[in-house]
Structures are given as structure tokens and as C-alpha cells.
């Protein structure tokens, strides 16, 4: 019997470029990013089920986005798993992280970056997605019981982003 597994992928909120001396990994969110992460965490919670596990890139902008979602879902920031392979991940990196997850988990939320997220979304989208915008969220679903089989039968079922709501 197969079980439905879902993964929601979140592109980090809009980051600040005001301090050019910061390393890319250390860039914080700007004002729009702060607004959009609050909006999208609340919107996701109202529309969809809360994921079993949150996994974030170590980049400040991704982790900061993840912390707001964690709080909206009633999780502690200590519940966020930080995975360095998600920093500028490509499709193989996403797949390797997902394939390592415990099969008792049924849903994940992954916080990462473009262009990898847009490439991944387009591997499963019925219609071409030009760009997953900052704080955009797309969800893949698969009727499988094992994460090892997830990408064999996945389909993109949802795609939301801030400009849909502001």
C-alpha cells in the first residue's frame, strides 16, 4: 500500500545587498523579505498541512525564512535541520538530501535557493515556470511509502508566491 509523501520547496525571502562586504552566505533579509516571509508562512499554514520536518540551507537568508515558518507551525528553531548541501543546491543535491530522510516522515519543507529550485520545479511542472520568486513555494507529491521512490512518481501540485496575495 502506498502512502502519500509531499515536499514543499521554499525559495528564501528577498535578501539585502546593502552591505557588499558580507559573504553571500551571510546576507540578511531586506524589508520586503521580512514582510513576505511573514505573509507566506501564515498563508501556507492556512492553506496546507504542516510538514513533519523543516530542512534549511545554512545561508542566513534561507535559515531566517525557515525560522519564521517554524514559528508559524509551532516548531522551535531547534527543530530546523540545517543541511549545507542545500546552499546553492542543484537537482542532485536536493535528491540526495531527500533520499536520506526517514520513511516515517510523510512531508518535508525545504528552504533553498535559485536557480536550483526553478530547475527542480520545471522537472515536474505541467507548465513551464520561468522563475520561482523569492518566498515562492512549490509542492511535489508522490504516492509512495519510501523516499527512495519519491522522484520516480512525483508531480507538482501547488505553486504559490507573494504577488498572488499582495
Secondary structure, 3 states (H helix, E strand, C coil): CCCEEEEEEEECCCECCCCCCCCHHHCCECHHHHHHHHHHHHHHHHHCCCCCEEEECCCHHHHHHHHHHHHHCCCCHHHEEECHHHCCCCHHHHHHHHHCCCCCCCEEEEEECCCHHHHHHHHHCCCCCCCCCCCCEEEEEEECCCHHHHHHCCEEEEEECHHHCC
